[in-house]
Amino acid sequence: MGTKVSKKFNIFQYTDYRSLLKDYYTYQKKMSKSFSFRFFASKAGVSQSMFKDIISGRRRLSLAVMQKYVVAMNLTPKEAEYFSAVVQFVNCKSNDEKNLHFTRMLHLRGNCEVKILDESCYEFFRNWYHSAIRELVTLPEFKEDYEWIAKKCVPGITATQARKSIETMLRMGILHRDLNGKLHPADPMISSEYEMKSMVLRNFHSEMLTLAKEALERFDPAQREISSLTLGVSQKCYERIKERIRSFKEELMNIVIEDIDVSEMVCQCNFQLFPLTNNLNNNEEAQ
């Protein structure tokens, strides 16, 4: 019998340090039943109560404490730098800073295959079908036939829209042609900046929400997955949920990048989290 090799804990799949630390603890506990909060705290030289407070959201992880966890987790310099970027990404307040640290995280992942589009390429988000056609190009049966492309899109578009979409993506470098003239995406995966500030991006998300609403009637339940939750939460919990959604989005992107099977369809996955009530504390302060 061969020896089973355990998969190494992958710090690069996280964008939320609370999820990172919680999963690290679970991973180590699975590897060794003797691993405990006390053992880890002893290695780090930090109280076990602080670790519990951080993963529960009661406290933030500072860079100083993070450095101690880096030693206890025996991280490589690159992993430590990534951990630092995650901490700064979660803790910083401004959108510009978040975008800066998010981009840094993507680069530190090494063979990162996600290209971040800057505002000069936001024309890509002006119409929902640009992203659908970009992915349609990756399917084996794809034909550069504008009538065919138009009919493949759901809901349908015109052949003229299909032609202009491909021309737009070629001009922006999102699509390119190989030596045989065949269309290919220039990058395996693309994304906007982390925090959207452009009205074009807002309109894009509005279009996708409309398509999601129409999907309730357009597709059989077996062909879609639409569900929702209504929750009563603290502001801290609300922020944690936001970070978890973002982390899950990154996980999905990695799943797609690592998919070795032939693509068979183009689909859309939306994420929404928004208040259904006014902030009571803010209302009281305003009175």
Secondary structure, 3 states (H helix, E strand, C coil): CCCCCCCCCCHHHCCCHHHHHHHHHHHHHHHCCCCCHHHHHHHHCCCHHHHHHHHHCCCCCCHHHHHHHHHHHCCCHHHHHHHHHHHHHHHCCCHHHHHHHHHHHHHHCCCCCEEECCHHHHHHHCCHHHHHHHHHCCCCCCCCCHHHHHHHCCCCCCHHHHHHHHHHHHHHCCEEECCCCCEEECCCEEECCCCCCCHHHHHHHHHHHHHHHHHHHHCCHHHCCCCCCCCCCCHHHHHHHHHHHHHHHHHHHHHHHHCCCCCCCCCCCCCCCCCCCCCHHHHHHHC
